[in-house]
Structures are given as C-alpha cells and as structure tokens.
C-alpha cells in the first residue's frame, strides 16, 4: 500500500488552484470598451407594445453573447446576438450600424438622472434592474421562459425595468410579477430601486449613438450581461428559484415601501426603423 504524506499547506494550495481556475475563467471588466452593432426587433422576437425584447447583434468590439443562456440569445435566427431591453422610456433604437460604449450608467438622453448623476454624470442602474436582467440573461428568471406567452412576459419585464429606472410610474403592487419579484428579493420596492454598484450581477449599459445627416445622434441605451466579475461588488449567483417560492407565499408579510412618483407622459416607441 502506498501512503501519501499530508501537508498542512495542502488545503491552502488546493484553494489557490481553485481560485486561479475560477479567476482565469471570469470575464474581463468591459467598462468603457466600444464597438459597433445592430439593434432591432424581429417578427417573432417577443417585442411587446412600446418595448419588450430586442436583439443586440455585435458587429465589432468586445460585447458578445458568451455569458447568455440559449433562451436569451440568437433568437429568431439572428446570429451573434442577445436579447436586450430598453432603459430609456422616450428614446429611439438605432437599428443597423450603431456605435456602442459599455458603461455602468444610462446617460444619453430620455428621462435621465432619475437616480441622481453617478460618477460619470449619468443615471446609475438600480439593484432591481441588474438583478432581474441577470436572471433573464441566465435563463433562470422565474415564470418568464416557462410562460405560455413570452411576449406578455417581455412586456411585464420591460415595464418593471422602466419603473425600476424611474422612467414610468411604479406598477401597482401585485400587477407586475417581476417588479414584485425584485421587491421580494431586496426587501421592498424602495430598496430594489436603490443604485447598483458598477457591474453588479454582471450587468452593464450599452450607450448607443449613430451618425445621421452628418451628426452624431443619441440612441436608446440597452442593457447587457457580461457575466459576473468576482472582483466587483455584487458578486452573486442564481437564487435557484427561491424568488418563485417567496412569491408563492405572497407579499402580505413584507413591508415594501412602495414610493409614489409623478406619472410620466405617454411613451414614444422604443423602436425606430431609420434614424
């Protein structure tokens, strides 16, 4: 029989190996990187009303769909794309040939700075938005992909994101499953609408512009999941469906702190074919 000598440093060495293996596969910080892309909707791409799911197809630059679940990328035959949502309520999509920059804030227009200006002068994402979209991108957002009508779910999620970003009035409690899910996750609506840290839950903003009539035109800010970066705040993994369980128990025992805000004007479409 062969014996292996035990070393008290073995657990430390094993931990270092595991950390190195994990760190080597973690995504790089994409902040301020840029490229070009197409962003639009497809006939069967779950676009709902003025918003819903839109595709973002990378043409050049670092943005990719590598961290996305198959349910949230390459939909309707659009290769090298992922499904995204609008962050601004009254700003147009750019269509083909937009220039993007990865940011941690929506800052190009629309109903901006509702959370107060961040370090780069823009509107930081909320905790609720980053968490909801990370769950969506990983294909684990409770009741979304299993619903009979994904387009309806896309409308709920779009409105939840807009409300989290203070672009529209808050949905009434119990009327939007994803707005309520974020409240459960963070212990209240107000807590869910607090500012997220840069890159929290692996979620970023794509600030888009486009040249039109020899001028650079501001376009809709889109949301992007790059994968969780452990060195940044908000390192977290999927809750494994605990939100669905909590929602099944109801919201009656939770003090949600539902803040009232002045209703916005009717939204312009999130989509635009030409400009």
C-alpha positions as CSV (number, residue, x, y, z in Angstrom):
1,X,0.0,0.0,0.0
2,X,1.3,3.5,-0.9
3,X,0.8,6.3,1.6
4,X,0.6,10.0,0.7
5,X,2.1,12.4,3.2
6,X,-0.3,15.0,4.4
7,X,0.9,18.6,4.4
8,X,-0.9,21.3,6.4
9,X,-0.4,23.6,3.4
10,X,-2.4,21.2,1.1
11,X,-5.8,22.9,1.7
12,X,-4.3,26.3,1.1
13,X,-2.6,25.1,-2.1
14,X,-5.9,23.5,-3.3
15,X,-7.8,26.7,-2.6
16,X,-5.3,28.7,-4.6
17,X,-5.6,26.3,-7.5
18,X,-9.4,26.5,-7.4
19,X,-9.3,30.3,-7.1
20,X,-6.9,30.6,-10.0
21,X,-9.1,28.3,-12.1
22,X,-12.2,30.3,-11.3
23,X,-10.5,33.7,-11.8
24,X,-9.0,32.6,-15.1
25,X,-12.5,32.0,-16.5
26,X,-14.1,35.1,-15.1
27,X,-15.0,37.8,-17.7
28,X,-12.9,40.9,-18.0
29,X,-14.3,44.2,-16.9
30,X,-15.8,45.7,-20.1
31,X,-16.3,49.3,-18.8
32,X,-15.6,52.0,-21.4
33,X,-14.9,49.4,-24.2
34,X,-16.6,50.2,-27.6
35,X,-17.6,48.8,-30.9
36,X,-20.4,48.7,-33.5
37,X,-23.6,46.7,-33.6
38,X,-27.2,46.3,-34.9
39,X,-30.1,46.5,-32.5
40,X,-33.7,46.0,-33.6
41,X,-36.6,43.7,-33.2
42,X,-37.7,40.6,-35.2
43,X,-41.2,39.5,-36.1
44,X,-41.1,36.7,-33.6
45,X,-38.6,38.3,-31.2
46,X,-41.1,39.0,-28.3
47,X,-41.4,42.7,-28.8
48,X,-44.3,43.9,-26.7
49,X,-46.1,47.2,-27.2
50,X,-43.6,50.0,-27.0
51,X,-40.9,47.8,-25.5
52,X,-40.1,44.2,-24.7
53,X,-37.2,42.1,-26.1
54,X,-35.0,43.5,-28.8
55,X,-31.9,41.9,-30.2
56,X,-28.4,43.4,-30.0
57,X,-26.1,41.9,-32.6
58,X,-22.4,42.7,-32.3
59,X,-20.6,43.7,-35.5
60,X,-17.3,44.7,-33.9
61,X,-15.8,45.1,-30.4
62,X,-15.8,43.1,-27.2
63,X,-19.5,42.7,-26.5
64,X,-20.7,39.2,-27.0
65,X,-23.4,36.7,-26.0
66,X,-21.0,34.3,-24.4
67,X,-22.5,34.6,-20.9
68,X,-26.1,34.2,-22.1
69,X,-28.3,31.2,-21.9
70,X,-29.5,29.8,-25.2
71,X,-33.0,31.1,-24.3
72,X,-31.8,34.6,-24.3
73,X,-29.6,34.7,-27.4
74,X,-29.6,34.1,-31.1
75,X,-33.4,34.2,-31.2
76,X,-35.3,34.2,-34.5
77,X,-32.2,33.1,-36.3
78,X,-30.2,36.3,-35.5
79,X,-26.6,35.0,-35.1
80,X,-24.1,36.6,-32.6
81,X,-26.9,38.4,-30.8
82,X,-28.6,38.5,-27.4
83,X,-31.9,39.7,-26.2
84,X,-32.0,43.1,-24.5
85,X,-34.4,45.7,-23.2
86,X,-34.6,49.5,-23.4
87,X,-33.5,51.5,-20.4
88,X,-34.9,54.9,-21.5
89,X,-38.6,55.5,-21.9
90,X,-38.6,58.1,-24.7
91,X,-35.5,57.5,-26.8
92,X,-35.3,55.6,-30.1
93,X,-33.5,52.5,-31.0
94,X,-30.7,52.9,-33.6
95,X,-31.2,50.0,-35.9
96,X,-28.3,48.9,-38.0
97,X,-24.8,50.4,-37.5
98,X,-24.9,51.9,-34.1
99,X,-21.7,52.7,-32.2
100,X,-21.8,51.5,-28.6
101,X,-19.8,52.1,-25.4
102,X,-20.1,49.9,-22.4
103,X,-21.0,51.9,-19.3
104,X,-22.5,51.4,-15.9
105,X,-25.0,54.2,-16.3
106,X,-27.7,55.3,-18.8
107,X,-26.5,58.7,-19.8
108,X,-27.5,59.6,-23.4
109,X,-31.0,61.0,-23.0
110,X,-34.5,60.1,-22.4
111,X,-35.8,60.6,-18.8
112,X,-32.3,60.7,-17.4
113,X,-30.7,61.1,-14.0
114,X,-33.8,60.0,-12.1
115,X,-31.5,58.3,-9.5
116,X,-29.1,61.3,-9.5
117,X,-26.0,61.6,-11.5
118,X,-23.4,59.0,-11.0
119,X,-19.6,59.3,-11.1
120,X,-19.7,59.7,-14.9
121,X,-22.6,62.1,-15.0
122,X,-25.3,59.5,-16.0
123,X,-28.1,57.6,-14.4
124,X,-26.9,54.5,-12.5
125,X,-28.8,51.3,-12.8
126,X,-31.0,50.1,-10.0
127,X,-30.4,46.9,-8.0
128,X,-33.7,45.6,-9.2
129,X,-32.9,46.1,-12.9
130,X,-29.5,44.5,-12.6
131,X,-30.8,41.5,-10.7
132,X,-33.8,41.0,-13.0
133,X,-31.8,41.2,-16.2
134,X,-29.1,38.9,-14.9
135,X,-31.7,36.3,-14.1
136,X,-33.2,36.8,-17.6
137,X,-29.9,36.5,-19.3
138,X,-29.0,33.3,-17.5
139,X,-32.4,31.8,-18.4
140,X,-33.5,31.4,-14.8
141,X,-35.9,34.3,-14.3
142,X,-38.9,32.6,-12.5
143,X,-42.0,32.3,-14.6
144,X,-40.6,34.0,-17.7
145,X,-39.4,31.3,-20.1
146,X,-42.0,28.8,-18.9
147,X,-45.0,31.1,-19.5
148,X,-47.4,30.3,-22.3
149,X,-47.0,33.7,-23.8
150,X,-43.4,35.0,-23.6
151,X,-44.3,38.3,-25.3
152,X,-46.6,39.1,-22.4
153,X,-43.8,38.4,-20.0
154,X,-41.5,40.6,-22.0
155,X,-43.9,43.4,-21.6
156,X,-44.0,42.9,-17.9
157,X,-40.3,42.8,-17.6
158,X,-39.8,45.9,-19.8
159,X,-42.2,47.9,-17.6
160,X,-40.5,46.6,-14.5
161,X,-37.2,47.8,-15.8
162,X,-38.6,51.2,-16.7
163,X,-40.2,51.5,-13.3
164,X,-37.0,50.5,-11.5
165,X,-35.2,53.2,-13.5
166,X,-37.9,55.8,-12.6
167,X,-38.8,56.2,-16.3
168,X,-42.5,55.4,-15.7
169,X,-44.8,55.2,-12.6
170,X,-44.5,52.2,-10.4
171,X,-46.9,49.4,-11.2
172,X,-49.5,48.7,-8.5
173,X,-48.4,46.0,-6.1
174,X,-49.4,42.6,-7.4
175,X,-49.9,43.8,-11.0
176,X,-46.4,43.1,-12.4
177,X,-44.7,39.8,-11.3
178,X,-41.2,41.0,-12.0
179,X,-41.5,44.3,-10.2
180,X,-42.9,42.4,-7.3
181,X,-40.1,39.8,-7.5
182,X,-37.4,42.5,-7.2
183,X,-39.2,43.9,-4.2
184,X,-39.2,40.4,-2.5
185,X,-35.5,39.9,-3.4
186,X,-34.4,43.2,-1.9
187,X,-36.9,43.6,0.9
188,X,-39.1,46.3,-0.6
189,X,-39.7,48.4,-3.7
190,X,-37.6,51.3,-2.5
191,X,-34.7,49.0,-1.7
192,X,-34.9,47.4,-5.2
193,X,-34.8,50.9,-6.8
194,X,-31.6,51.9,-5.0
195,X,-28.4,52.3,-7.1
196,X,-26.5,49.2,-8.0
197,X,-22.7,49.1,-7.9
198,X,-20.7,49.2,-11.2
199,X,-21.2,45.9,-13.0
200,X,-23.4,44.4,-10.2
201,X,-24.7,41.0,-11.1
202,X,-22.6,41.2,-14.3
203,X,-25.0,43.8,-15.8
204,X,-23.9,46.9,-17.8
205,X,-25.3,49.6,-20.1
206,X,-24.7,49.9,-23.8
207,X,-24.7,53.7,-24.6
208,X,-25.5,53.9,-28.3
209,X,-25.1,56.6,-30.9
210,X,-25.5,56.8,-34.7
211,X,-24.4,59.2,-37.4
212,X,-27.4,60.7,-39.1
213,X,-27.2,63.6,-41.6
214,X,-23.6,64.1,-40.7
215,X,-24.4,64.5,-37.0
216,X,-24.0,62.0,-34.1
217,X,-27.4,61.2,-32.8
218,X,-28.1,59.8,-29.3
219,X,-29.8,56.4,-29.4
220,X,-31.5,54.1,-26.9
221,X,-29.4,52.8,-24.0
222,X,-29.6,49.0,-24.0
223,X,-28.9,46.5,-21.2
224,X,-26.1,43.9,-21.3
225,X,-25.0,40.9,-19.3
226,X,-21.3,40.2,-19.5
227,X,-21.1,37.5,-16.7
228,X,-20.3,38.1,-13.1
229,X,-16.9,39.6,-12.3
230,X,-15.9,38.4,-8.7
231,X,-13.7,41.4,-8.1
232,X,-16.6,43.8,-8.5
233,X,-19.3,44.5,-6.0
234,X,-22.5,42.4,-6.3
235,X,-20.9,39.0,-6.9
236,X,-23.8,36.7,-6.8
237,X,-25.2,33.5,-8.2
238,X,-28.7,32.5,-9.2
239,X,-31.2,32.1,-6.3
240,X,-32.2,28.7,-7.6
241,X,-35.9,29.6,-7.7
242,X,-36.2,30.9,-4.1
243,X,-37.9,34.1,-5.5
244,X,-40.6,31.9,-7.1
245,X,-41.2,30.2,-3.7
246,X,-41.3,33.6,-1.9
247,X,-43.8,34.9,-4.4
248,X,-45.9,31.8,-3.9
249,X,-46.1,32.6,-0.2
250,X,-47.4,36.1,-1.1
251,X,-46.3,39.6,-0.3
252,X,-48.5,40.2,2.7
253,X,-45.8,39.9,5.3
254,X,-43.3,42.2,3.6
255,X,-43.1,46.0,4.2
256,X,-42.4,47.0,0.7
257,X,-42.1,50.8,1.0
258,X,-43.9,51.5,-2.3
259,X,-43.0,55.1,-3.1
260,X,-45.4,57.2,-5.1
261,X,-44.0,59.2,-8.0
262,X,-45.5,61.6,-10.5
263,X,-46.7,59.8,-13.6
264,X,-44.7,60.3,-16.8
265,X,-46.1,61.3,-20.1
266,X,-47.1,58.6,-22.6
267,X,-44.0,56.8,-24.0
268,X,-42.7,57.0,-27.5
269,X,-41.9,53.7,-29.1
270,X,-38.6,52.1,-28.1
271,X,-38.1,51.2,-31.8
272,X,-37.2,53.2,-34.8
273,X,-36.6,52.0,-38.4
274,X,-34.5,54.7,-39.9
275,X,-32.9,57.4,-37.7
